[in-house]
């Protein structure tokens, strides 16, 4: 059920949380900063609702009554790709890495400070808005490189042999950033779209690793996405935008 109502032009957040008090706290905090929130208490409810109407972002609790939250993240990215922030009581590095591997954009552990949650949501949405703006200002939205084809408007990646490769929204945004500035070193800040990035935050490295696997790019000796130690990453291929 919706827990806050605002102007329809404001971002909408789906909150997947089985504890009604925590859900109310999240939605009240989001509402104070102009977000519309809709609370869903089971994974199946969220997945069905996301198929009906895509949210701007989903806040996903991992401990759910009907299914594991990681499975929800996986199915969201397979069926209704959107921004995802994992909110959970599990303070485990393995869970954090797995969530990012599945396509989540960020991860915050309970108990949490509501203002930090709002800041994380804003950060993720700014990243997506910049990516969308870049796609609308550049008429040529299809990139060809090393036999691969990437359609930025549909987040569609096609391998040289014709296979369709599934990309999460986060992966597609990262690939678009690399392809729009090939053969240039891009810092973590540039790739994340943020001025201040925690030097210990390795989420971008996880996403790069995931992209390399999907591009059949050997992580030990990558030919496409190269690591420039101490500086960032470089996409080492000629890119033709059409």
Number of C-alpha atoms within 10 A of each C-alpha: 9 12 16 18 14 13 10 9 8 12 16 22 23 24 26 28 27 19 12 12 10 14 22 17 12 21 23 17 17 22 18 11 12 15 25 25 29 21 23 22 19 21 28 14 13 22 19 12 15 18 13 10 9 16 21 19 22 26 27 26 29 24 20 17 12 12 13 14 23 21 14 22 29 18 15 25 21 16 12 20 23 22 26 29 24 23 24 22 13 15 12 10 9 9 16 19 16 13 23 25 20 23 26 30 27 19 21 20 16 12 10 12 10 15 13 11 20 17 13 17 22 15 16 21 18 15 19 21 11 13 18 14 10 16 16 13 9 11 10 14 17 19 19 18 16 13 10 16 20 22 18 22 14 11 20 16 24 17 16 13 8 11 10 12 13 15 21 24 22 24 22 22 22 19 22 23 19 22 24 16 14 17 18 14 18 20 15 22 15 14 18 21 18 13 8 9 13 8 8 6 10 13 19 17 15 16 22 20 17 19 19 18 12 15 18 12 17 13 16 6 10 15 14 21 24 19 18 12 7 7 11 18 21 20 23 20 15 14 20 14 17 11
